[in-house]
């Protein structure tokens, strides 16, 4: 009788361990991997768009860098 109760208790513990720990951990890791892959894809798309935007922007000549900004003013220190 004691042996049957022990087996039932062990089966109950295994059931609890499986359905309350292992399966949620497995599902969570799968979801995190999926989210990381999606975020990585979005970052790659954003970087690709940035490269495309910068390459089209760099083809046009930049006239503002050739113009002088202004005179240098030397300030004296007030004590």
C-alpha positions as CSV (number, residue, x, y, z in Angstrom):
1,X,0.0,0.0,0.0
2,X,2.8,2.4,0.9
3,X,4.6,1.6,-2.3
4,X,1.5,2.5,-4.4
5,X,1.1,5.8,-2.5
6,X,4.8,6.6,-3.1
7,X,4.5,5.9,-6.8
8,X,1.3,8.1,-7.0
9,X,3.1,10.8,-5.2
10,X,6.2,10.6,-7.5
11,X,3.9,10.6,-10.6
12,X,2.2,13.7,-9.2
13,X,5.5,15.4,-8.6
14,X,6.7,14.6,-12.1
15,X,3.5,15.9,-13.5
16,X,3.8,19.1,-11.6
17,X,7.4,19.5,-12.6
18,X,6.7,18.9,-16.2
19,X,3.6,21.1,-16.6
20,X,4.5,23.9,-14.2
21,X,8.2,24.2,-14.9
22,X,9.6,22.6,-18.0
23,X,6.9,23.4,-20.5
24,X,6.6,27.1,-19.5
25,X,10.4,27.4,-19.6
26,X,10.5,25.8,-23.0
27,X,7.7,28.1,-24.3
28,X,9.4,31.2,-22.9
29,X,12.7,30.4,-24.4
30,X,11.1,29.8,-27.8
31,X,9.2,33.1,-27.6
32,X,12.4,35.0,-26.6
33,X,14.3,33.5,-29.5
34,X,11.5,34.5,-31.8
35,X,11.4,38.0,-30.5
36,X,15.2,38.3,-30.7
37,X,15.2,37.1,-34.3
38,X,12.4,39.6,-35.2
39,X,14.3,42.5,-33.5
40,X,17.5,41.5,-35.3
41,X,15.6,41.5,-38.6
42,X,14.2,45.0,-37.9
43,X,17.7,46.3,-36.9
44,X,19.1,44.9,-40.2
45,X,16.4,46.5,-42.2
46,X,16.9,49.8,-40.4
47,X,20.7,49.7,-41.0
48,X,20.1,48.8,-44.7
49,X,17.7,51.8,-45.0
50,X,20.3,54.0,-43.3
51,X,23.0,52.9,-45.6
52,X,20.8,53.5,-48.6
53,X,19.8,57.0,-47.3
54,X,23.4,57.9,-46.6
55,X,24.6,56.7,-50.0
56,X,22.0,58.8,-51.8
57,X,22.8,61.8,-49.5
58,X,26.6,61.6,-50.0
59,X,26.2,61.7,-53.8
60,X,25.0,65.3,-53.7
61,X,27.8,67.9,-53.2
62,X,27.9,69.5,-49.8
63,X,28.2,73.3,-50.3
64,X,27.8,74.3,-46.7
65,X,31.2,72.8,-45.7
66,X,33.0,75.1,-48.1
67,X,31.5,78.4,-46.9
68,X,33.3,80.1,-43.9
69,X,31.3,79.9,-40.7
70,X,32.4,83.2,-39.2
71,X,35.2,85.1,-37.5
72,X,36.9,83.8,-34.4
73,X,36.2,86.0,-31.4
74,X,38.8,85.9,-28.6
75,X,37.2,86.5,-25.2
76,X,39.2,87.7,-22.3
77,X,38.8,86.0,-18.9
78,X,37.0,88.2,-16.3
79,X,38.3,87.9,-12.8
